[in-house]
Amino acid sequence: MMFVETRYEHVTLDEKGAPVIAGTTMKVQELAAERLAWGWSPEEMLVNHPYLTLGQIFSALAYYADHQTEIEAAIEADVRLAKQLRQQTQPASLIARLKKMQRSNRPDNPSL
């Protein structure tokens, strides 16, 4: 996998040009999404991602701050794609079978 250095010490660009935390597969976009969704501080991110250093987190957040428009657009695109895929996906046959079994095992079922 080829990475391109950036002016952010702990951030590199992967082969697709996505910013990732150097030495990991964690995308800057993922940390930004967590910050937006949960409002986590860098210290809270560290607790939730103990394999990262505080320096890596601050570097990723600095990159996000300088590229906020592009990163938030990518987050929104991912959310749209997830919603679209969820709408297109039918419940798994296993889930349907489990629901059927649950209905048949009810005490009020006359077949028991």
Secondary structure, 3 states (H helix, E strand, C coil): CCCEECCCCCEEECCCCCEEECCCCCEHHHHHHHHHHHCCCHHHHHHHCCCCCHHHHHHHHHHHHHCHHHHHHHHHHHHHHHHHHHHHCCCCHHHHHHHHHHHHCCCCCCCC
